[in-house]
C-alpha cells in the first residue's frame, strides 16, 4: 500500500519583520557618500554640516523639471533648457529638489553637477573644509553629484546634467556662469532663479 506523505505542518510565524521582496520596484542601492565621512553625513543634494541655513517652508511648491519625453538624443549640440522659477533665497532649495527628482527618475548621481552663482552650497562648503585637493578629487572621480561655485565653473568638467542656482544678483559673474553652465551641460541645463532676470540673460545670447 503506497505511503501517503505526511501533510506538512504550517505553523503561524511569530510577529516580526519578514524579508520579503518589495513589489513594484527593485530595491535601490545606497547612494555613495563622497569622502571619508561618517554615516550620518547626508548625500550630496541635501544640506549637510556647515553654516546653518533656514529650512524652506514645508511643502513649498516648486515647478518640477519637465522630463524631456520627446527630447532629441543626448549627443545634440545644445542641451535642453528648463527654468525653475525661484527667488534668490530659494534657488538652492529648488536646485536640491531638482536633484532629488532627477535621481528618483533614474539619473545616475555622477551625471549631475550643481553650480551656484553666489553663496556656496552647504555641501561644497563642508567638503572644502577638508582641503581643495580632496574636494576636487571627488569631482575627478565623477561617481556622485558634485557642487561648485560659479568662480570655479571653468574647472568643472562637462556632465550630462548641469543645474545652476541663481542665488544672488544676476551680475556679470552670474551671466558668465550661465554661459559656462550651458557649455558644460551635455543633455540638460536646469536654471533655478528669477524668470525675468534669467530670461533677460538668456535672451541676450547666453
MARZA-435299 format. One record per residue: residue number from 1; x, y, z of N, C-alpha, C in turn. Coordinates in Angstrom, 2 decimals, always signed. Example, Ala and Ser with C-alpha at 12.3 -4.5 7.8 and 13.67 -1.06 7.14 Angstrom:
2
1;+13.19;-5.69;+7.80;+12.30;-4.50;+7.80;+13.20;-3.30;+7.80;
2;+12.85;-2.25;+7.08;+13.67;-1.06;+7.14;+12.90;+0.03;+7.87;
// end
This chain:
206
1;+0.85;-1.20;+0.00;+0.00;+0.00;+0.00;+0.89;+1.25;+0.00;
2;+0.70;+2.13;-0.98;+1.64;+3.28;-1.05;+1.51;+4.17;+0.17;
3;+2.66;+4.71;+0.51;+2.69;+5.61;+1.66;+2.22;+7.00;+1.24;
4;+1.35;+7.54;+2.08;+0.88;+8.91;+1.79;+1.76;+9.87;+2.58;
5;+2.47;+10.76;+1.86;+3.37;+11.68;+2.61;+2.58;+12.49;+3.62;
6;+3.18;+12.64;+4.75;+2.51;+13.39;+5.81;+2.39;+14.86;+5.40;
7;+1.19;+15.39;+5.60;+0.97;+16.79;+5.23;+1.82;+17.72;+6.09;
8;+2.61;+18.57;+5.43;+3.49;+19.43;+6.24;+2.70;+20.32;+7.17;
9;+3.22;+20.50;+8.35;+2.56;+21.35;+9.34;+2.94;+22.80;+9.07;
10;+1.95;+23.66;+8.97;+2.20;+25.09;+8.77;+1.94;+25.80;+10.08;
11;+2.99;+26.30;+10.65;+2.88;+26.99;+11.92;+2.78;+28.48;+11.68;
12;+1.95;+29.13;+12.41;+1.84;+30.59;+12.30;+3.12;+31.21;+12.80;
13;+3.74;+32.00;+11.95;+5.02;+32.57;+12.33;+4.81;+33.67;+13.35;
14;+5.83;+33.86;+14.15;+5.78;+34.93;+15.16;+5.78;+36.27;+14.46;
15;+5.14;+37.20;+15.09;+5.10;+38.53;+14.50;+6.49;+39.13;+14.48;
16;+6.83;+39.78;+13.41;+8.16;+40.39;+13.33;+8.46;+40.72;+11.89;
17;+9.60;+41.32;+11.60;+9.92;+41.72;+10.23;+10.16;+40.52;+9.36;
18;+9.68;+40.57;+8.15;+9.92;+39.50;+7.19;+10.80;+40.05;+6.08;
19;+11.65;+39.21;+5.55;+12.49;+39.62;+4.44;+11.80;+39.25;+3.15;
20;+10.77;+39.98;+2.81;+10.03;+39.70;+1.59;+10.43;+40.72;+0.54;
21;+10.52;+40.28;-0.70;+10.93;+41.24;-1.74;+9.88;+42.30;-1.94;
22;+10.30;+43.52;-2.21;+9.35;+44.61;-2.46;+8.73;+44.42;-3.81;
23;+7.47;+44.72;-3.92;+6.79;+44.57;-5.19;+6.72;+45.91;-5.88;
24;+6.77;+45.85;-7.21;+6.58;+47.07;-7.98;+7.85;+47.80;-8.31;
25;+8.90;+47.60;-7.53;+10.16;+48.27;-7.83;+11.29;+47.55;-7.15;
26;+12.44;+47.65;-7.75;+13.60;+46.98;-7.17;+14.18;+47.84;-6.07;
27;+14.83;+47.19;-5.13;+15.40;+47.93;-4.01;+16.51;+48.82;-4.52;
28;+16.49;+50.05;-4.13;+17.51;+50.98;-4.59;+18.79;+50.78;-3.80;
29;+19.90;+50.92;-4.52;+21.18;+50.80;-3.84;+21.51;+52.10;-3.16;
30;+22.18;+52.03;-2.01;+22.51;+53.28;-1.31;+23.36;+54.16;-2.18;
31;+23.05;+55.43;-2.21;+23.86;+56.35;-2.99;+25.18;+56.59;-2.28;
32;+26.29;+56.58;-3.04;+27.59;+56.74;-2.38;+27.72;+58.10;-1.73;
33;+28.39;+58.13;-0.62;+28.67;+59.37;+0.08;+30.13;+59.70;-0.14;
34;+30.43;+60.84;-0.79;+31.82;+61.14;-1.10;+32.65;+61.40;+0.14;
35;+33.92;+60.98;+0.04;+34.87;+61.31;+1.10;+34.76;+60.42;+2.30;
36;+35.80;+60.42;+3.13;+35.78;+59.59;+4.35;+34.95;+60.22;+5.44;
37;+33.63;+60.19;+5.27;+32.74;+60.85;+6.21;+32.00;+59.80;+7.04;
38;+31.37;+60.24;+8.07;+30.60;+59.34;+8.91;+29.30;+58.99;+8.22;
39;+28.63;+57.94;+8.71;+27.38;+57.50;+8.11;+26.29;+58.56;+8.23;
40;+26.46;+59.47;+9.16;+25.43;+60.49;+9.37;+25.50;+61.60;+8.33;
41;+26.60;+61.65;+7.56;+26.75;+62.72;+6.58;+25.78;+62.50;+5.43;
42;+24.90;+63.43;+5.14;+23.93;+63.23;+4.07;+24.59;+63.23;+2.71;
43;+23.94;+62.62;+1.76;+24.48;+62.60;+0.41;+24.39;+63.98;-0.20;
44;+25.18;+64.22;-1.27;+25.02;+65.48;-1.98;+23.58;+65.64;-2.43;
45;+23.14;+66.88;-2.42;+21.75;+67.14;-2.79;+20.91;+67.51;-1.60;
46;+21.43;+67.29;-0.40;+20.74;+67.71;+0.81;+21.75;+68.47;+1.66;
47;+21.37;+69.58;+2.26;+22.31;+70.35;+3.06;+22.92;+69.51;+4.15;
48;+24.24;+69.62;+4.28;+24.96;+68.87;+5.29;+25.50;+69.79;+6.35;
49;+26.44;+69.29;+7.15;+27.03;+70.15;+8.18;+27.63;+71.38;+7.55;
50;+27.62;+72.44;+8.23;+28.13;+73.69;+7.71;+27.31;+74.82;+8.30;
51;+27.43;+75.99;+7.71;+26.68;+77.13;+8.25;+25.20;+76.83;+8.25;
52;+24.55;+77.19;+9.33;+23.11;+76.92;+9.47;+22.36;+77.71;+8.41;
53;+21.35;+77.08;+7.85;+20.55;+77.73;+6.82;+19.08;+77.56;+7.18;
54;+18.27;+78.61;+7.10;+16.85;+78.45;+7.41;+16.24;+77.41;+6.48;
55;+15.46;+76.52;+7.05;+14.83;+75.48;+6.25;+13.73;+76.10;+5.40;
56;+13.58;+75.63;+4.15;+12.49;+76.17;+3.33;+11.15;+75.77;+3.89;
57;+10.11;+76.54;+3.64;+8.79;+76.20;+4.17;+8.38;+74.81;+3.72;
58;+7.72;+74.08;+4.61;+7.30;+72.72;+4.30;+6.34;+72.73;+3.12;
59;+6.54;+71.74;+2.24;+5.67;+71.56;+1.10;+5.62;+72.78;+0.20;
60;+6.69;+73.58;+0.19;+6.70;+74.76;-0.69;+6.79;+74.27;-2.13;
61;+5.82;+74.59;-2.95;+5.82;+74.03;-4.31;+6.87;+74.67;-5.19;
62;+7.57;+73.85;-5.93;+8.46;+74.32;-6.98;+8.09;+73.58;-8.25;
63;+8.00;+74.25;-9.34;+7.72;+73.53;-10.57;+8.81;+72.51;-10.81;
64;+8.45;+71.28;-11.02;+9.42;+70.22;-11.22;+9.99;+70.29;-12.63;
65;+11.25;+69.87;-12.78;+11.79;+69.84;-14.14;+10.94;+68.93;-15.01;
66;+10.61;+69.41;-16.17;+9.78;+68.62;-17.07;+10.65;+67.56;-17.72;
67;+10.25;+66.32;-17.61;+11.05;+65.26;-18.20;+10.93;+65.35;-19.73;
68;+12.06;+65.35;-20.40;+12.04;+65.55;-21.85;+11.55;+64.30;-22.58;
69;+10.22;+64.10;-22.69;+9.70;+62.90;-23.30;+10.05;+62.82;-24.78;
70;+9.99;+63.99;-25.45;+10.27;+63.98;-26.87;+11.58;+64.69;-27.18;
71;+12.48;+64.64;-26.23;+13.75;+65.35;-26.41;+14.62;+64.65;-27.44;
72;+15.50;+65.41;-28.05;+16.44;+64.84;-29.00;+17.48;+64.04;-28.26;
73;+18.27;+63.21;-28.94;+19.30;+62.43;-28.28;+20.29;+63.30;-27.55;
74;+20.97;+62.72;-26.55;+21.84;+63.49;-25.68;+23.08;+64.02;-26.39;
75;+23.39;+63.53;-27.59;+24.61;+63.96;-28.26;+24.37;+65.17;-29.16;
76;+23.21;+65.82;-29.03;+22.96;+67.00;-29.86;+23.84;+68.14;-29.37;
77;+23.95;+69.18;-30.19;+24.91;+70.24;-29.91;+24.50;+71.11;-28.73;
78;+23.21;+71.39;-28.58;+22.77;+72.27;-27.50;+21.93;+71.49;-26.50;
79;+22.14;+71.71;-25.20;+21.34;+70.99;-24.20;+19.93;+71.54;-24.13;
80;+19.02;+70.72;-23.64;+17.67;+71.20;-23.38;+17.73;+72.14;-22.18;
81;+16.96;+73.22;-22.23;+16.95;+74.21;-21.16;+15.62;+74.16;-20.41;
82;+15.69;+74.10;-19.09;+14.49;+74.17;-18.25;+14.72;+75.23;-17.18;
83;+13.69;+76.01;-16.95;+13.75;+77.07;-15.95;+12.81;+76.75;-14.80;
84;+13.32;+76.75;-13.59;+12.51;+76.56;-12.39;+12.44;+77.91;-11.68;
85;+11.29;+78.57;-11.70;+11.19;+79.89;-11.05;+11.47;+79.79;-9.55;
86;+12.33;+80.66;-9.07;+12.67;+80.67;-7.64;+13.31;+82.01;-7.31;
87;+13.01;+82.57;-6.14;+13.71;+83.79;-5.71;+15.15;+83.44;-5.37;
88;+15.98;+84.45;-5.26;+17.39;+84.21;-4.98;+17.59;+83.39;-3.71;
89;+16.79;+83.68;-2.66;+16.97;+82.97;-1.41;+16.31;+81.59;-1.41;
90;+15.67;+81.23;-2.50;+15.07;+79.90;-2.61;+15.68;+79.07;-3.72;
91;+16.69;+79.61;-4.40;+17.27;+78.91;-5.54;+17.99;+77.64;-5.14;
92;+18.67;+77.66;-3.99;+19.37;+76.45;-3.54;+18.40;+75.33;-3.23;
93;+17.30;+75.67;-2.55;+16.29;+74.66;-2.23;+15.68;+74.09;-3.51;
94;+15.43;+74.96;-4.50;+14.88;+74.49;-5.77;+15.86;+73.57;-6.48;
95;+17.16;+73.88;-6.41;+18.17;+73.03;-7.04;+18.24;+71.67;-6.35;
96;+18.15;+71.67;-5.02;+18.15;+70.40;-4.28;+16.96;+69.53;-4.68;
97;+15.80;+70.16;-4.82;+14.60;+69.41;-5.21;+14.75;+68.85;-6.63;
98;+15.38;+69.62;-7.51;+15.61;+69.15;-8.88;+16.54;+67.94;-8.88;
99;+17.57;+67.98;-8.02;+18.48;+66.84;-7.90;+17.71;+65.60;-7.47;
100;+16.88;+65.75;-6.44;+16.12;+64.60;-5.94;+15.21;+64.02;-7.02;
101;+14.54;+64.88;-7.79;+13.66;+64.41;-8.85;+14.44;+63.66;-9.93;
102;+15.60;+64.18;-10.28;+16.42;+63.51;-11.30;+16.89;+62.15;-10.82;
103;+17.34;+62.07;-9.57;+17.80;+60.79;-9.04;+16.65;+59.80;-8.95;
104;+15.49;+60.28;-8.51;+14.33;+59.40;-8.41;+13.87;+58.90;-9.77;
105;+14.12;+59.68;-10.82;+13.71;+59.28;-12.16;+14.73;+58.36;-12.83;
106;+15.84;+58.09;-12.14;+16.81;+57.14;-12.67;+18.14;+57.72;-13.12;
107;+18.32;+59.03;-13.02;+19.60;+59.61;-13.38;+20.69;+59.13;-12.41;
108;+21.86;+58.83;-12.95;+22.99;+58.44;-12.11;+23.52;+59.68;-11.40;
109;+23.90;+59.55;-10.12;+24.43;+60.72;-9.40;+25.61;+61.38;-10.11;
110;+26.45;+60.57;-10.73;+27.62;+61.12;-11.41;+27.30;+61.90;-12.67;
111;+26.03;+61.88;-13.11;+25.62;+62.65;-14.29;+25.36;+64.11;-13.96;
112;+25.30;+64.45;-12.67;+24.77;+65.75;-12.26;+25.83;+66.62;-11.59;
113;+25.88;+67.87;-11.98;+26.68;+68.87;-11.28;+25.78;+70.06;-10.99;
114;+25.95;+70.64;-9.79;+25.14;+71.79;-9.37;+26.07;+72.98;-9.15;
115;+25.76;+74.09;-9.79;+26.55;+75.31;-9.67;+25.74;+76.37;-8.95;
116;+26.42;+77.23;-8.21;+25.76;+78.35;-7.54;+26.44;+79.63;-8.00;
117;+25.64;+80.70;-8.19;+26.21;+81.96;-8.67;+26.69;+82.85;-7.53;
118;+26.25;+82.58;-6.31;+26.67;+83.42;-5.18;+27.21;+82.51;-4.07;
119;+26.50;+82.43;-2.96;+26.95;+81.62;-1.83;+27.08;+80.15;-2.22;
120;+28.14;+79.50;-1.71;+28.34;+78.09;-1.99;+27.23;+77.24;-1.39;
121;+26.95;+76.11;-2.03;+26.04;+75.13;-1.45;+26.68;+74.59;-0.16;
122;+25.89;+74.31;+0.89;+26.46;+73.82;+2.15;+27.33;+72.57;+1.98;
123;+26.99;+71.70;+1.04;+27.80;+70.51;+0.82;+29.21;+70.89;+0.36;
124;+29.29;+71.84;-0.58;+30.59;+72.28;-1.07;+31.39;+72.95;+0.05;
125;+30.73;+73.77;+0.85;+31.41;+74.42;+1.97;+31.99;+73.40;+2.93;
126;+31.21;+72.38;+3.22;+31.67;+71.32;+4.14;+32.85;+70.57;+3.56;
127;+32.74;+70.16;+2.29;+33.82;+69.37;+1.70;+35.09;+70.19;+1.52;
128;+34.96;+71.46;+1.21;+36.14;+72.31;+1.06;+36.88;+72.49;+2.38;
129;+36.19;+72.27;+3.50;+36.85;+72.39;+4.80;+37.89;+71.29;+4.98;
130;+37.85;+70.24;+4.17;+38.84;+69.17;+4.24;+39.98;+69.40;+3.26;
131;+39.94;+70.51;+2.55;+41.01;+70.83;+1.61;+40.55;+70.72;+0.16;
132;+41.12;+71.58;-0.68;+40.72;+71.61;-2.09;+41.11;+70.33;-2.81;
133;+42.24;+69.71;-2.43;+42.67;+68.50;-3.13;+41.64;+67.39;-2.98;
134;+41.16;+67.17;-1.76;+40.15;+66.13;-1.53;+38.84;+66.49;-2.20;
135;+38.50;+67.78;-2.18;+37.26;+68.24;-2.79;+37.25;+67.97;-4.29;
136;+38.33;+68.38;-4.98;+38.37;+68.20;-6.43;+38.61;+66.75;-6.82;
137;+39.18;+65.96;-5.93;+39.32;+64.53;-6.22;+37.95;+63.88;-6.39;
138;+36.97;+64.34;-5.62;+35.62;+63.81;-5.75;+35.02;+64.18;-7.12;
139;+35.35;+65.39;-7.59;+34.90;+65.79;-8.91;+35.53;+64.92;-9.99;
140;+36.82;+64.64;-9.84;+37.52;+63.82;-10.82;+36.96;+62.39;-10.82;
141;+36.59;+61.89;-9.64;+36.04;+60.54;-9.57;+34.74;+60.43;-10.37;
142;+33.94;+61.48;-10.34;+32.74;+61.53;-11.17;+31.69;+60.50;-10.86;
143;+31.63;+60.04;-9.59;+30.65;+59.00;-9.27;+29.53;+59.50;-8.37;
144;+29.45;+60.82;-8.15;+28.38;+61.36;-7.33;+28.05;+62.77;-7.77;
145;+26.92;+63.28;-7.27;+26.55;+64.66;-7.54;+27.66;+65.56;-7.00;
146;+28.02;+66.57;-7.78;+29.08;+67.48;-7.35;+28.55;+68.90;-7.33;
147;+28.96;+69.67;-6.31;+28.52;+71.05;-6.13;+29.72;+71.98;-6.21;
148;+29.58;+73.08;-6.94;+30.68;+74.03;-7.07;+30.13;+75.44;-7.21;
149;+30.97;+76.41;-6.90;+30.60;+77.81;-7.05;+30.91;+78.30;-8.45;
150;+30.29;+79.42;-8.83;+30.47;+79.97;-10.16;+31.93;+80.35;-10.43;
151;+32.67;+80.71;-9.39;+34.07;+81.10;-9.58;+34.90;+79.95;-10.13;
152;+34.46;+78.72;-9.86;+35.22;+77.55;-10.31;+34.57;+76.88;-11.52;
153;+33.64;+77.57;-12.17;+32.88;+76.92;-13.24;+33.76;+76.45;-14.38;
154;+34.85;+77.16;-14.67;+35.73;+76.76;-15.77;+36.51;+75.49;-15.45;
155;+36.57;+75.14;-14.17;+37.28;+73.93;-13.78;+36.37;+72.71;-13.76;
156;+35.08;+72.94;-13.79;+34.11;+71.84;-13.73;+34.01;+71.18;-15.09;
157;+34.17;+69.86;-15.11;+34.09;+69.12;-16.36;+32.63;+68.98;-16.80;
158;+32.48;+68.79;-18.09;+31.13;+68.61;-18.64;+30.47;+67.37;-18.07;
159;+29.17;+67.50;-17.77;+28.34;+66.37;-17.34;+27.02;+66.43;-18.09;
160;+26.31;+65.30;-18.17;+25.04;+65.31;-18.91;+24.04;+66.34;-18.40;
161;+23.99;+66.53;-17.06;+23.02;+67.45;-16.48;+23.74;+68.49;-15.64;
162;+23.47;+69.75;-15.91;+24.00;+70.85;-15.10;+22.82;+71.62;-14.54;
163;+22.83;+71.81;-13.22;+21.81;+72.63;-12.54;+22.52;+73.86;-12.01;
164;+21.99;+75.02;-12.31;+22.61;+76.25;-11.79;+21.58;+77.01;-10.96;
165;+21.96;+77.29;-9.72;+21.11;+78.03;-8.79;+21.55;+79.49;-8.81;
166;+20.68;+80.36;-9.30;+20.98;+81.79;-9.34;+20.57;+82.36;-7.99;
167;+21.47;+82.19;-7.01;+21.14;+82.53;-5.62;+21.72;+83.88;-5.19;
168;+21.90;+84.75;-6.16;+22.38;+86.10;-5.87;+21.97;+87.02;-7.01;
169;+22.58;+88.17;-7.05;+22.27;+89.13;-8.11;+22.70;+88.58;-9.47;
170;+21.93;+88.92;-10.48;+22.29;+88.49;-11.84;+23.23;+89.55;-12.41;
171;+24.49;+89.46;-11.99;+25.50;+90.41;-12.43;+26.36;+89.78;-13.53;
172;+27.49;+90.41;-13.81;+28.36;+89.90;-14.87;+28.87;+88.50;-14.54;
173;+29.20;+88.25;-13.25;+29.69;+86.93;-12.86;+28.62;+85.87;-13.07;
174;+27.37;+86.20;-12.70;+26.28;+85.24;-12.89;+26.02;+84.99;-14.36;
175;+26.13;+86.03;-15.18;+25.93;+85.89;-16.62;+26.99;+84.97;-17.21;
176;+28.26;+85.16;-16.79;+29.33;+84.28;-17.28;+29.10;+82.84;-16.81;
177;+28.61;+82.69;-15.57;+28.36;+81.35;-15.05;+27.26;+80.65;-15.84;
178;+26.21;+81.39;-16.20;+25.14;+80.80;-17.01;+25.65;+80.36;-18.38;
179;+26.51;+81.17;-18.97;+27.08;+80.81;-20.26;+27.94;+79.56;-20.14;
180;+28.77;+79.51;-19.08;+29.64;+78.35;-18.88;+28.81;+77.10;-18.57;
181;+27.72;+77.28;-17.81;+26.87;+76.14;-17.48;+26.25;+75.56;-18.74;
182;+25.83;+76.42;-19.65;+25.25;+75.92;-20.91;+26.29;+75.13;-21.70;
183;+27.53;+75.59;-21.69;+28.58;+74.86;-22.41;+28.89;+73.53;-21.74;
184;+28.76;+73.48;-20.40;+29.12;+72.27;-19.67;+28.05;+71.19;-19.70;
185;+26.81;+71.59;-19.99;+25.70;+70.62;-19.94;+25.67;+69.81;-21.23;
186;+25.73;+68.49;-21.07;+25.70;+67.64;-22.24;+24.30;+67.44;-22.79;
187;+23.31;+67.28;-21.91;+21.94;+66.99;-22.35;+20.91;+67.95;-21.80;
188;+21.09;+68.39;-20.55;+20.04;+69.16;-19.88;+20.65;+70.23;-19.00;
189;+20.17;+71.46;-19.15;+20.55;+72.57;-18.28;+19.30;+73.03;-17.54;
190;+19.35;+73.00;-16.21;+18.24;+73.46;-15.38;+18.69;+74.72;-14.65;
191;+17.95;+75.79;-14.83;+18.28;+77.06;-14.18;+17.22;+77.36;-13.13;
192;+17.65;+77.53;-11.89;+16.75;+77.87;-10.78;+16.97;+79.34;-10.44;
193;+15.99;+80.18;-10.73;+16.17;+81.60;-10.47;+14.95;+82.40;-10.87;
194;+15.10;+83.71;-10.80;+14.02;+84.62;-11.15;+13.82;+84.59;-12.67;
195;+12.62;+84.25;-13.12;+12.41;+84.09;-14.56;+12.73;+85.33;-15.39;
196;+12.32;+86.50;-14.90;+12.57;+87.73;-15.66;+14.06;+87.97;-15.84;
197;+14.80;+87.83;-14.74;+16.24;+88.08;-14.83;+16.93;+87.04;-15.68;
198;+16.58;+85.78;-15.47;+17.22;+84.71;-16.24;+16.90;+84.85;-17.71;
199;+15.64;+85.11;-18.06;+15.27;+85.26;-19.46;+15.97;+86.45;-20.11;
200;+16.19;+87.50;-19.32;+16.91;+88.65;-19.86;+18.32;+88.25;-20.26;
201;+18.95;+87.43;-19.42;+20.30;+86.98;-19.72;+20.29;+86.01;-20.89;
202;+19.39;+85.03;-20.85;+19.34;+84.04;-21.92;+18.97;+84.68;-23.25;
203;+18.10;+85.69;-23.18;+17.71;+86.38;-24.40;+18.83;+87.23;-24.98;
204;+19.83;+87.52;-24.13;+20.97;+88.31;-24.60;+22.00;+87.45;-25.32;
205;+21.67;+86.17;-25.47;+22.56;+85.31;-26.25;+23.46;+84.43;-25.43;
206;+23.10;+84.15;-24.18;+23.93;+83.28;-23.35;+23.81;+81.86;-23.88;
// end
